[in-house]
Amino acid sequence: MIPWLDPTKAPYFPDTRKALDEPSGLLAAGGKLSIDWLLVAYRQGIFPWFSHNEPILWWSPAPRVVLLPENFHQSKNLIKLSRQNRYQLTHNQDFKAVIEKCAAPRDNQADTWIVDEMIDAYLAMHQAGLAHSWECWNHDNELVGGLYGISLGKVFFGESMFSLETSTSKLCLKYLVDSGAYRLIDCQLPTEHLTSLGATEMDRHEFESMLNKLTG
């Protein structure tokens, strides 16, 4: 059994080493999606992830999938695309549109974990200057790619990304990496897509040690 967090009390999470092996990383349920709860969670490497008709579930998987900016792999096609004048890249131009497009149904998904409560919570984090988006626009001023996440110090906690045209989310990630603002990008869970971009696994101790040093 996992502990139930009381939303009427100050934010508090169990030791991340108590996270379950199956399902991998599940740590606790309950609590709130308020700014204070989210800040306490992310500073400890904990994030919310749940579906419709579920309570708030908090996760801390190990090993953790991360991208070190110096290891970001840019394919020849991505480098070529970035040098062309096909898209405009922006930062925090339309956070709401990015998170809504990330939440939209996808061909390989029956449901989304970016439920309405999550959208409201991250919009509040954005308004507080803690959540950021990167956008990719085509020449018709249509939003065709983007990503969003939480920024604390030199760490960017990536939440989701989308592409409506080939490699547009990768262009946004390149823009984020090239900004030089971050020394660690948290990718949370492994995917072939992230691995192709240079993401690797990091053990819990090293990951949390980096968080302590870099989140400020």
PyMOL commands that set and color helices and strands:
alter all, ss='L'
color gray80, all
select helices_A, chain A and resi 16-18+35-43+69-71+76-83+95-103+116-127+168-178+192-196+204-214
alter helices_A, ss='H'
color red, helices_A
select strands_A, chain A and resi 4-5+26-30+47-48+57-59+64-67+88-91+131-137+143-152+155-163+184-188+200-202
alter strands_A, ss='S'
color yellow, strands_A
deselect
rebuild
show_as cartoon
